Amino acid sequence: MWLLALALLPVVFGNVYNQPNPGNANNQPHPGNVAIDEYYDILGTGHKDYRLVFRGTPYIRNSVYTAYQDGSNIPPNVPEACKKIDWNAPCNSHYRNNAALNNWQNVEEVLFGIVYHGALVKILRFHGLGTTYMNWFGRDYYEHSCWEDLKYQTTSYFSIEGDTNLRRRFFINHKYLTCPNDNGWFVAVDQSNSPCPWEKGLPYPIFKFASGPTMAVFNNTPPAKTVKNADAIAVFVKYLPGKADEYFDILGTGKKEWRLAFRGTAGVGASVYSAYINGAGIPSWVEPGCNSTNYYAPCNSHYRNNDALDHWEHIDQVLLGLVYRGEIVKIIIFKGKSTTYTSWLNKNGVLQSCWSDLTTASDNFFSIQGDSSLGRRFFMNHQYDGCPKDAGWLVAVDTPSKPCPWEVKNKYPQFLFAAGPTLENWSTGHVWGADALVVFLKYKCH
């Protein structure tokens, strides 16, 4: 989606987008009590979903690295023009959005922009999940840029810290080949005593960038002149929907990328299906244990994340988990693309399953709705052949009226599941009752 947006932007030395002053943005979720005018439609998508978190200004004899790292050299009264993206307005200071950089959570994407003659002329995109405010700018998280060769060419430096000895910051460098032949893509020259001629002649910081589609020699001697001095650099972040505390590291990857969308709690005497569909039966206040992954904490109701389920957009994957004795013991992951909040649970959408035969064995029910006549929801069932021979993988027994003996165990809802690696006979098999059923969402970049 965003690549198409970039392709539509005017081109000057690469991808250029003249950004007008924004109005209020009411169409995207923003974390906390954040001023709406911090958000901009950077890629021309119609959504103001990128938050300005830093702006570096050249030639002001003030370190851009220090300004970004902790802001200790930024004056208390930064001109308002420095906090906006009207690039033609006078700005004689760096700007650091302390609230954003000091609270680096829930960041989905990061954009690094280079400003020249009043426009963003270069944009680099980075993954935000699993990053800190200091390490996102690097090869490990790099996703796309306006320089065609950056993806496959080697880099000797690719970090915000850059070359600390020479104070070359936000440095994307290919090779050091003596001063006349040093080449790369971008450098913030952040000191006055720089060793190479190409770094001299102007007050620091100097933002030098390759103005063409590939890297360039920083020496920039005629006739090529393929390196320009930028008028500003800017960093924008895009957040995942919702709040940071709604996201969890479910799979142990080190990334809090799964958003809790629903929890069904066993034995509370309220329909789990109705709670999932529209929140019926859920009190206005639920215990903190109901919307966390501390499954030992008290929870006596279902929990529905209305924002997540009622705004079913950009879903990449859906994780269905079963909680038993304080732990998630079964996980099934489904495709999220081209689904609705009621259709994702289907056999064709299974990406990963704790049951080895889930996608190969036959089924007679495989949906959230399940067998509505018998109140069997979130139902993944193999067969009906009279109560003693019924068999499957998962069922939410969602009614006090239970026709089969294998359902008559505890107060509804019950979350019965095959405890082994394959389907089980509901009457005679290895079947456990889960304490909770949980649904998590993973969003795709867009």
PLY file of the C-alpha trace (Angstrom):
ply
format ascii 1.0
element vertex 446
property float x
property float y
property float z
element edge 445
property int vertex1
property int vertex2
end_header
0.00 0.00 0.00
2.65 2.49 1.01
4.86 1.63 -1.97
2.02 2.63 -4.28
1.69 5.87 -2.36
5.37 6.64 -2.82
5.13 5.89 -6.52
2.49 8.58 -6.90
4.58 11.33 -5.27
6.29 14.00 -7.42
9.95 13.24 -8.07
12.89 15.55 -7.45
16.18 13.77 -6.66
14.00 10.77 -5.74
10.62 10.62 -4.03
9.36 14.09 -3.17
6.21 15.05 -1.36
5.24 18.66 -0.66
3.29 18.46 2.57
0.76 21.21 3.33
-0.03 22.26 6.86
-2.40 19.67 8.32
-5.72 20.18 9.98
-7.10 17.93 12.68
-6.97 14.18 12.15
-9.83 12.20 13.55
-9.60 9.01 11.54
-6.71 7.22 13.26
-6.15 6.02 16.80
-3.38 7.85 18.62
-1.78 6.67 21.85
-2.63 8.50 25.04
-3.55 12.17 25.21
-1.50 13.18 22.19
-2.04 16.43 20.32
-3.70 15.61 17.02
-1.57 18.17 15.17
1.50 15.99 15.73
0.16 13.61 13.07
0.56 13.94 9.32
-0.34 12.25 6.06
3.25 11.74 4.96
2.65 9.18 2.21
-0.44 10.74 0.65
-2.77 7.93 1.74
-5.46 10.20 3.16
-4.66 9.07 6.72
-2.81 11.29 9.18
-1.15 8.42 10.97
2.54 9.41 11.17
3.63 11.29 14.28
6.52 13.77 14.09
8.99 12.77 16.81
12.15 14.58 15.74
13.37 17.31 13.44
17.04 18.10 12.93
18.04 21.53 11.66
21.39 22.16 9.92
24.06 24.84 10.42
23.00 25.86 13.96
26.23 24.71 15.68
24.33 22.33 17.92
24.75 18.55 17.87
21.92 16.74 16.12
22.92 13.48 17.81
22.68 14.93 21.32
19.39 16.56 20.42
17.96 13.25 19.29
19.46 11.14 22.05
18.31 13.15 25.06
17.46 16.70 23.98
19.81 18.20 26.56
21.06 20.83 24.10
17.64 21.97 22.88
16.39 25.31 24.28
13.16 25.24 26.29
11.25 27.47 23.89
11.55 25.82 20.50
9.86 27.84 17.73
6.49 26.40 16.77
7.64 26.15 13.16
10.20 23.54 14.22
7.42 21.31 15.56
5.57 21.19 12.27
6.23 20.13 8.71
5.84 23.47 6.99
9.41 23.15 5.77
9.52 26.69 4.40
8.80 28.32 7.77
11.86 29.63 9.67
13.33 27.15 12.17
16.61 27.71 14.01
16.52 24.79 16.44
16.29 21.04 16.60
12.99 19.65 17.86
12.57 16.55 20.00
9.19 15.11 20.87
10.15 13.91 24.34
6.84 12.19 25.03
7.24 10.05 21.93
10.94 9.23 22.09
11.03 8.61 25.83
8.00 6.33 25.61
8.90 4.19 22.60
6.06 1.67 22.66
3.64 0.20 20.17
5.69 1.53 17.24
4.81 -0.28 14.03
6.84 1.74 11.51
9.44 4.49 11.46
10.03 6.91 8.60
13.26 8.85 8.14
12.77 11.86 5.89
15.24 14.21 4.20
14.05 17.74 3.41
15.42 19.79 0.51
14.04 23.06 -0.87
10.82 22.84 1.13
9.92 19.23 0.40
10.57 15.71 1.62
12.81 14.41 -1.14
13.90 11.10 0.37
12.00 8.70 2.61
13.31 5.55 4.25
11.01 3.11 5.96
11.91 0.89 8.92
10.10 -1.74 10.96
9.25 -0.48 14.42
8.26 -3.64 16.27
10.93 -4.84 18.65
13.02 -1.67 18.32
14.19 1.06 20.65
14.31 4.72 19.76
18.06 4.34 19.16
18.35 1.10 17.18
15.55 1.20 14.58
17.83 3.03 12.13
19.81 0.06 10.87
20.08 -2.87 8.51
18.17 -5.23 10.81
14.97 -3.17 10.64
15.36 -1.49 7.27
12.47 -2.23 4.92
12.51 0.13 1.95
14.14 3.30 0.71
14.28 5.71 -2.18
17.82 4.49 -2.97
17.64 1.48 -5.26
21.00 0.00 -4.23
20.75 0.30 -0.46
19.07 -3.07 -0.13
21.88 -5.07 -1.71
25.03 -2.97 -1.27
27.21 -3.48 1.79
27.38 -0.82 4.49
30.26 -0.03 6.80
27.98 2.13 8.95
24.21 2.06 9.23
23.10 3.53 12.56
22.11 6.69 14.37
25.32 6.59 16.39
27.38 6.16 13.23
31.12 6.81 13.40
31.53 8.11 16.95
35.18 9.07 16.48
34.42 11.33 13.52
30.92 12.24 14.75
29.22 11.19 11.57
25.69 10.50 12.74
22.58 8.97 11.18
25.28 7.48 8.99
24.56 5.22 6.04
27.96 4.62 4.51
29.24 2.19 1.93
33.03 2.44 2.20
35.86 4.64 3.42
38.23 5.01 0.45
40.20 8.09 1.58
38.47 11.46 1.71
38.11 12.09 -2.05
36.40 8.73 -2.60
34.31 8.11 0.53
30.87 7.04 -0.61
27.47 6.33 0.84
23.90 7.54 1.08
23.52 9.87 4.06
25.58 11.46 6.81
24.97 14.08 9.47
28.34 15.80 9.96
28.08 16.65 13.64
31.27 18.53 14.53
33.26 21.55 13.37
36.66 19.81 13.22
35.87 17.30 10.51
38.87 15.70 8.80
37.72 15.56 5.17
37.28 18.52 2.79
33.78 17.40 1.85
32.68 17.96 5.48
33.97 21.50 5.73
32.81 24.94 4.61
29.58 25.25 6.60
28.66 25.30 10.30
27.70 21.90 11.70
25.54 19.91 11.56
25.58 19.33 7.83
23.13 16.80 6.37
24.61 15.35 3.19
22.62 12.94 1.06
22.93 11.18 -2.27
20.39 13.01 -4.40
20.08 10.37 -7.09
18.65 6.84 -7.01
21.90 5.25 -5.77
24.80 5.99 -3.43
27.25 8.76 -4.28
30.76 9.98 -3.51
30.47 12.50 -0.66
33.27 14.65 -2.12
30.67 15.93 -4.60
33.05 17.46 -7.13
31.74 18.80 -10.46
30.37 17.81 -12.86
28.46 15.11 -10.96
27.14 17.13 -7.99
25.16 14.10 -6.88
25.34 15.00 -3.18
23.14 17.74 -1.74
22.97 19.43 1.65
19.55 18.87 3.20
17.57 21.64 4.87
16.28 19.31 7.60
15.88 15.70 8.63
12.73 14.34 10.22
11.68 11.18 12.02
8.07 10.00 12.05
6.53 7.00 13.79
3.36 5.09 13.10
1.70 3.21 15.93
-0.20 0.00 16.04
-3.91 0.50 16.80
-4.96 0.72 20.42
-2.86 1.13 23.53
0.56 -0.29 24.27
-0.68 -2.35 27.21
-3.02 -4.27 24.88
-0.05 -5.94 23.16
1.81 -9.02 24.34
4.69 -11.28 23.36
2.67 -14.46 23.05
5.13 -16.58 21.08
8.31 -15.63 22.92
9.84 -13.72 20.02
10.77 -10.67 22.08
8.16 -8.60 20.23
4.92 -7.43 21.80
3.01 -7.72 18.54
-0.17 -9.58 19.52
-3.15 -7.45 20.57
-5.63 -8.98 22.99
-9.03 -8.77 21.31
-11.13 -11.14 23.40
-11.12 -13.37 26.44
-13.84 -15.85 27.20
-13.90 -17.03 30.81
-15.21 -20.46 31.72
-18.10 -20.95 34.13
-19.29 -17.36 34.42
-22.86 -18.18 33.35
-22.91 -15.77 30.40
-22.78 -16.66 26.72
-19.27 -16.49 25.28
-20.69 -16.20 21.77
-22.85 -13.18 22.60
-19.97 -11.60 24.46
-17.73 -12.03 21.43
-20.28 -10.85 18.86
-21.49 -7.68 20.57
-20.31 -7.60 24.18
-23.62 -8.78 25.63
-23.33 -9.90 29.23
-20.02 -8.14 29.87
-20.10 -5.65 32.76
-18.99 -2.07 32.19
-15.95 -2.69 34.38
-13.93 -5.89 34.22
-11.17 -6.98 36.56
-7.60 -6.22 35.43
-6.93 -9.94 35.14
-9.48 -10.19 32.33
-7.50 -8.01 29.92
-4.00 -9.21 30.71
-1.99 -12.37 30.16
-1.59 -12.98 33.88
-3.92 -15.94 33.88
-3.50 -16.48 37.61
-5.12 -13.11 38.32
-8.83 -13.11 39.21
-11.26 -12.74 36.31
-14.98 -13.38 36.65
-16.30 -12.18 33.30
-15.61 -12.22 29.62
-13.58 -9.38 28.08
-14.15 -7.80 24.68
-11.80 -5.25 23.12
-14.47 -3.32 21.24
-12.02 -1.17 19.32
-10.14 -4.21 18.02
-13.16 -6.28 17.02
-15.34 -3.44 15.73
-12.52 -2.01 13.59
-11.34 -5.17 11.87
-8.73 -3.71 9.52
-5.19 -4.61 8.43
-5.28 -7.92 10.31
-2.43 -10.20 9.29
-2.95 -13.12 11.67
-5.34 -14.22 14.39
-4.20 -16.35 17.31
-6.66 -18.51 19.21
-5.35 -19.75 22.55
-6.64 -22.02 25.28
-5.62 -21.35 28.86
-5.28 -24.17 31.37
-3.97 -23.77 34.91
-2.48 -20.36 34.25
-0.79 -21.11 30.93
-1.69 -21.07 27.25
-1.49 -24.77 26.39
-2.95 -24.79 22.88
-2.43 -22.28 20.07
-3.92 -22.13 16.59
-2.95 -19.32 14.22
-5.21 -18.27 11.35
-4.91 -15.96 8.37
-6.33 -12.52 9.03
-6.29 -11.07 5.52
-9.68 -10.80 3.79
-11.53 -11.96 6.90
-14.08 -10.46 9.25
-14.13 -10.73 13.01
-16.60 -13.62 12.67
-15.13 -15.46 9.65
-11.44 -15.93 10.47
-11.99 -19.21 12.30
-12.15 -21.53 9.30
-10.23 -24.58 8.14
-8.82 -22.94 5.02
-7.30 -20.18 7.11
-5.22 -22.32 9.46
-1.54 -21.33 9.35
-0.28 -23.19 12.41
-1.94 -25.65 14.75
-1.14 -27.54 17.92
-3.21 -30.42 16.52
-1.41 -32.24 13.72
-4.60 -33.49 12.05
-6.63 -30.28 12.23
-6.33 -29.51 8.51
-6.25 -33.09 7.22
-9.09 -34.82 9.09
-12.67 -34.24 7.99
-14.97 -31.91 9.90
-18.67 -31.17 10.19
-18.32 -27.85 12.03
-15.46 -25.39 11.87
-16.51 -21.84 12.79
-17.17 -19.38 15.58
-20.93 -19.75 15.09
-20.60 -23.53 15.26
-23.76 -25.54 15.88
-26.14 -22.76 16.88
-29.03 -25.16 17.51
-27.07 -26.88 20.29
-25.15 -23.82 21.50
-21.75 -25.24 20.56
-19.56 -22.25 19.63
-15.96 -21.78 18.54
-16.59 -25.28 17.30
-13.94 -27.36 15.55
-15.58 -30.77 15.31
-14.76 -33.93 13.42
-18.02 -35.87 13.54
-21.46 -36.44 15.03
-22.35 -40.12 15.39
-24.49 -40.15 18.49
-23.22 -38.68 21.75
-20.80 -41.55 22.56
-18.99 -41.17 19.23
-18.88 -37.38 18.89
-15.28 -36.27 18.33
-13.34 -33.12 17.60
-10.76 -30.59 18.72
-12.51 -27.66 20.44
-15.98 -26.70 21.54
-17.35 -23.87 23.66
-20.41 -25.37 25.34
-22.44 -22.18 25.51
-25.80 -23.14 26.96
-27.11 -24.56 30.25
-29.19 -27.04 28.20
-26.74 -29.80 27.28
-28.02 -32.78 25.26
-24.95 -35.04 25.59
-23.43 -36.47 28.78
-19.94 -35.29 27.76
-21.20 -31.69 28.01
-22.75 -32.07 31.46
-19.70 -31.32 33.60
-19.54 -27.74 34.77
-21.36 -24.44 34.62
-21.45 -22.90 31.15
-19.61 -21.83 29.17
-17.19 -24.74 29.06
-14.20 -24.75 26.73
-13.54 -28.41 26.04
-10.51 -29.31 23.95
-8.48 -32.29 22.80
-5.52 -32.32 25.16
-3.33 -34.47 22.93
-1.78 -33.84 19.49
-4.86 -34.99 17.52
-8.65 -34.96 17.74
-10.33 -36.80 20.59
-13.61 -38.54 21.29
-15.57 -36.11 23.46
-16.85 -38.93 25.72
-13.87 -41.25 26.13
-10.86 -39.29 24.89
-8.22 -37.17 26.57
-10.36 -34.02 26.90
-9.66 -31.08 29.21
-11.70 -28.04 30.15
-9.87 -24.76 29.55
-10.08 -21.94 32.07
-10.20 -19.34 29.32
-10.32 -18.91 25.56
-8.32 -15.97 24.17
-8.09 -14.25 20.80
-5.12 -12.09 19.76
-4.58 -10.04 16.59
-1.38 -9.34 14.71
-1.47 -6.42 12.29
0.27 -6.16 8.95
2.21 -3.13 7.75
0.13 -1.03 5.36
0 1
1 2
2 3
3 4
4 5
5 6
6 7
7 8
8 9
9 10
10 11
11 12
12 13
13 14
14 15
15 16
16 17
17 18
18 19
19 20
20 21
21 22
22 23
23 24
24 25
25 26
26 27
27 28
28 29
29 30
30 31
31 32
32 33
33 34
34 35
35 36
36 37
37 38
38 39
39 40
40 41
41 42
42 43
43 44
44 45
45 46
46 47
47 48
48 49
49 50
50 51
51 52
52 53
53 54
54 55
55 56
56 57
57 58
58 59
59 60
60 61
61 62
62 63
63 64
64 65
65 66
66 67
67 68
68 69
69 70
70 71
71 72
72 73
73 74
74 75
75 76
76 77
77 78
78 79
79 80
80 81
81 82
82 83
83 84
84 85
85 86
86 87
87 88
88 89
89 90
90 91
91 92
92 93
93 94
94 95
95 96
96 97
97 98
98 99
99 100
100 101
101 102
102 103
103 104
104 105
105 106
106 107
107 108
108 109
109 110
110 111
111 112
112 113
113 114
114 115
115 116
116 117
117 118
118 119
119 120
120 121
121 122
122 123
123 124
124 125
125 126
126 127
127 128
128 129
129 130
130 131
131 132
132 133
133 134
134 135
135 136
136 137
137 138
138 139
139 140
140 141
141 142
142 143
143 144
144 145
145 146
146 147
147 148
148 149
149 150
150 151
151 152
152 153
153 154
154 155
155 156
156 157
157 158
158 159
159 160
160 161
161 162
162 163
163 164
164 165
165 166
166 167
167 168
168 169
169 170
170 171
171 172
172 173
173 174
174 175
175 176
176 177
177 178
178 179
179 180
180 181
181 182
182 183
183 184
184 185
185 186
186 187
187 188
188 189
189 190
190 191
191 192
192 193
193 194
194 195
195 196
196 197
197 198
198 199
199 200
200 201
201 202
202 203
203 204
204 205
205 206
206 207
207 208
208 209
209 210
210 211
211 212
212 213
213 214
214 215
215 216
216 217
217 218
218 219
219 220
220 221
221 222
222 223
223 224
224 225
225 226
226 227
227 228
228 229
229 230
230 231
231 232
232 233
233 234
234 235
235 236
236 237
237 238
238 239
239 240
240 241
241 242
242 243
243 244
244 245
245 246
246 247
247 248
248 249
249 250
250 251
251 252
252 253
253 254
254 255
255 256
256 257
257 258
258 259
259 260
260 261
261 262
262 263
263 264
264 265
265 266
266 267
267 268
268 269
269 270
270 271
271 272
272 273
273 274
274 275
275 276
276 277
277 278
278 279
279 280
280 281
281 282
282 283
283 284
284 285
285 286
286 287
287 288
288 289
289 290
290 291
291 292
292 293
293 294
294 295
295 296
296 297
297 298
298 299
299 300
300 301
301 302
302 303
303 304
304 305
305 306
306 307
307 308
308 309
309 310
310 311
311 312
312 313
313 314
314 315
315 316
316 317
317 318
318 319
319 320
320 321
321 322
322 323
323 324
324 325
325 326
326 327
327 328
328 329
329 330
330 331
331 332
332 333
333 334
334 335
335 336
336 337
337 338
338 339
339 340
340 341
341 342
342 343
343 344
344 345
345 346
346 347
347 348
348 349
349 350
350 351
351 352
352 353
353 354
354 355
355 356
356 357
357 358
358 359
359 360
360 361
361 362
362 363
363 364
364 365
365 366
366 367
367 368
368 369
369 370
370 371
371 372
372 373
373 374
374 375
375 376
376 377
377 378
378 379
379 380
380 381
381 382
382 383
383 384
384 385
385 386
386 387
387 388
388 389
389 390
390 391
391 392
392 393
393 394
394 395
395 396
396 397
397 398
398 399
399 400
400 401
401 402
402 403
403 404
404 405
405 406
406 407
407 408
408 409
409 410
410 411
411 412
412 413
413 414
414 415
415 416
416 417
417 418
418 419
419 420
420 421
421 422
422 423
423 424
424 425
425 426
426 427
427 428
428 429
429 430
430 431
431 432
432 433
433 434
434 435
435 436
436 437
437 438
438 439
439 440
440 441
441 442
442 443
443 444
444 445
